[in-house]
Amino acid sequence: MSIQKIDEEFDTLSTAVNAMNKRGYTEGFEAIDTCIVASYSKTEYQPNDLKIVKTFRFEGMTDPQDQTALFVLEAHDGTKGTLVMSYSSQHDQNVELIKQIPEAS
């Protein structure tokens, strides 16, 4: 699998997601209890099936504690997409699974 290099930086989460969609990262991923699910294809992945290509971090406009991360992911089967995780107390992503996804080299 050939990993794309991403050098851009973005001011907002929506701009980053739109740019990644244009680059072919169209799948949405969600880390649930026991796996990471591709929202559209419903394919289930384990963390070692994925690579983090790039991570973007954003702070809230009014509260710097309101942080969000956008993980740009590529799967071993060629699926490409993004996973959005809020660092607020109100999120439903499995943080421990996300921490296990290796960085692309």
C-alpha positions as CSV (number, residue, x, y, z in Angstrom):
1,M,0.0,0.0,0.0
2,S,1.4,3.4,-1.0
3,I,0.6,6.1,1.6
4,Q,-0.1,9.6,0.3
5,K,2.0,12.4,1.8
6,I,-0.2,15.3,3.1
7,D,1.5,18.6,3.8
8,E,-1.4,21.0,4.0
9,E,-2.6,22.6,7.2
10,F,-6.2,23.9,7.7
11,D,-7.9,26.5,10.0
12,T,-11.2,24.6,10.4
13,L,-12.3,21.0,10.7
14,S,-14.8,21.4,7.9
15,T,-12.2,22.7,5.5
16,A,-9.8,19.8,6.3
17,V,-12.6,17.2,5.9
18,N,-13.6,18.7,2.5
19,A,-10.0,18.8,1.3
20,M,-9.4,15.2,2.4
21,N,-12.6,14.1,0.6
22,K,-11.3,15.7,-2.6
23,R,-8.1,13.7,-2.2
24,G,-10.1,10.5,-2.1
25,Y,-10.5,10.1,1.7
26,T,-14.2,9.7,1.4
27,E,-15.0,7.0,4.0
28,G,-16.0,8.0,7.5
29,F,-14.6,5.8,10.3
30,E,-16.0,5.4,13.8
31,A,-14.2,3.6,16.7
32,I,-16.9,1.6,18.5
33,D,-16.6,-1.0,21.3
34,T,-14.5,-3.7,19.7
35,C,-13.5,-2.4,16.2
36,I,-13.3,0.6,13.9
37,V,-16.2,0.7,11.4
38,A,-16.3,2.3,8.0
39,S,-19.6,4.2,8.0
40,Y,-20.5,3.7,4.3
41,S,-19.2,0.2,3.6
42,K,-19.9,-1.1,7.1
43,T,-16.5,-2.9,7.0
44,E,-15.0,-3.6,10.4
45,Y,-11.3,-3.0,11.1
46,Q,-8.9,-3.7,13.9
47,P,-6.4,-0.9,14.7
48,N,-3.5,-2.8,13.0
49,D,-5.6,-2.9,9.7
50,L,-5.3,0.9,9.5
51,K,-2.6,3.5,9.3
52,I,-2.8,7.1,10.4
53,V,-1.6,9.2,7.4
54,K,-2.0,12.6,9.1
55,T,-3.5,14.1,12.2
56,F,-5.0,17.6,12.3
57,R,-5.9,19.2,15.6
58,F,-8.4,22.1,16.1
59,E,-9.3,24.2,19.1
60,G,-12.7,25.6,19.7
61,M,-13.3,29.3,18.8
62,T,-14.6,30.2,22.2
63,D,-13.0,27.5,24.4
64,P,-9.5,26.3,23.8
65,Q,-10.3,23.2,25.9
66,D,-12.9,22.2,23.2
67,Q,-10.4,20.3,21.0
68,T,-11.1,18.1,18.0
69,A,-8.8,15.8,16.1
70,L,-9.2,14.7,12.5
71,F,-7.4,11.4,11.8
72,V,-6.7,10.7,8.1
73,L,-6.7,6.9,7.7
74,E,-5.8,4.3,5.1
75,A,-6.8,0.7,5.5
76,H,-4.9,-2.4,4.4
77,D,-7.6,-3.0,1.7
78,G,-7.1,0.4,0.2
79,T,-10.1,2.1,1.9
80,K,-9.3,5.8,2.7
81,G,-11.2,8.1,5.0
82,T,-11.3,10.2,8.1
83,L,-12.2,9.8,11.8
84,V,-13.2,12.8,13.9
85,M,-12.7,12.7,17.6
86,S,-13.7,15.4,20.1
87,Y,-11.6,15.7,23.3
88,S,-14.6,17.0,25.2
89,S,-16.3,14.8,27.7
90,Q,-19.2,14.3,25.3
91,H,-17.9,11.9,22.6
92,D,-18.6,8.3,21.7
93,Q,-15.4,7.2,20.1
94,N,-13.4,4.4,21.6
95,V,-10.2,6.4,22.4
96,E,-8.2,3.2,23.4
97,L,-8.8,1.7,20.0
98,I,-7.8,4.9,18.2
99,K,-4.5,5.1,20.3
100,Q,-3.7,1.6,18.9
101,I,-3.8,2.7,15.2
102,P,-0.2,2.9,14.0
103,E,1.2,6.0,12.3
104,A,2.2,5.6,8.6
105,S,5.9,5.6,8.1
